[in-house]
Amino acid sequence: MFLLRLTLGWLFLYAGLVKILDDKWSAAGYLKGAKTFPELYAWLALPQNIGWVNLLNEWGLTLIGVSLILGIMVRFSSIAGIALMLLYYFPALNFPYVGEHAYIVDEHIIYMAAFLVLYAVRAGEYLGVDRYIHFHK
């Protein structure tokens, strides 16, 4: 569980930091190309919304990564990670195909499954801060 938590944490931390450090990065292009729920994603990509959408995306990824690496509030971060991965999954979904190379299941579904495992086994208690601070009580 520690290794799964650490590697998934690094993946998310890196993804978030890359976006934060690139002042030209924006989720707008990805959102505008949504194949499922295109109206919702087009709304998120509007100029009046894209600022907070980018901020939540960048910092959500980064903080989920930090949480997993440190093993603090892992259950909360797992729920946040699942929600974020759902938001990433639907724009690429043109049922039953996801992107160009997947049929129903893509990497976002795998990440969600990993988050479910981390949530279910209280993975923050394996060599993590959650072992000493019980947020779930």
N, C-alpha and C positions, 0 to 999 in steps of 0.2 A: 504494500500500500504506500509505503514511503516513496519508493521509486516511481510509481505511477503519479503520485501527487507532485513530486519534484519535477518530473519531466513535463507533465501537463502545465505546471506552474511556469516553468521556463518558456514553454511555447507561447503562453498567453502574455507573460511579461515582455518578451521580445517583440511580439506582435504589437503590443500597446506602445512600447517605447519607440519603435520605428515610426509609428504614426505621429506620436507627439513631437519627435525631433524633425519631422519633415513638414515644414510650414506650407507646402503645396498639397499635402495629402487631404483628400476629402472623400467621404462615402457617397457623394452625390452621384457619381457615374454608376456605381454598383446599384444604388437604389433606383435610379431611373431606368435601369434595364430589367427590372423585376418582371417575372413571368407569372407569378402567383401573387395575388393581392396587389396588382399594379397601382391601384388608386392610393392605397395606404402608403406604399413606398414612394410614390410620386409626391405625396403630401410631406413625407419626412424629408424629401430632397428639396423642398421649396426654399428659396433664399432666407425666409424668415425662420425656418426650422433647422437648416443644415448646420448652423453654428452649434446649437445645443446637442444635436444628433452626433456630430463629430466629437464634441467634448465627452459625451457619455460613452461613446464607442472607445475612444483612445484611453480614457481613464478607467473605464470598466474593464477592459482587457488588462491594463497594467495592474490595477488593484486586485483583480482575481488572481493574476500571476503571483503577486506578492503574498497574498493570503495563502495560496497553495504551497508556495515555497517555505513559508514560515510555519505553516500548519495552524494558522489562526483564523477562526470563524470559517472553517472549511465547509461546513454544512450550508451556511448562508451563501458563500461564494459558489458552491456547487449549483444552487438554485439559480443564482445570477448567471452562471455560465450556461446552464441549460436554456434560460430565457434568451440570452444573447445568441446562442447557436441556432435556436429556432428562428430568430430574426435574420440570421445569415442564410439559413437553409431555404426559406421560401422564395427569395428572389431568383434563385437558380433553378427552382423546381418548375419543370414543365411536365407535369405528371404524365407518365411514371418516370420520366428521365430527369436527372439532376445534373445540370451542366452537360458537357459533351461526353463524359466517360463514366457515368454512373446511372444505375437503374434503381430508383427509390432510395437506396442507401448511399450516402457519400460521407466524407470525413466529418461533417457536422453531426451526423447521426452517431458516428463512432465517439466523438467527443462527448455528446450527450450521454451515451452509455457509460463512458468513463466517469463523468460527473455523478451519475446515479450510483455507481459503485462507491465512489468517494463519500457521497452523502450517506449511503446505507451502512457503511462500516465505520463511520465516524473517523475518517482517515486522518484528521488533524490530531488525533490522540496517538498516532504512530510517529514518534520522534518529532512532535510538533507542540506548539504553544497550547493548543486545545487540551492537551493532556493535563495542564496545570490550571487552566481557566475554563470553566464550564459555562459557555454561553447558552447552551441548550436547556438549562434548568431554570 
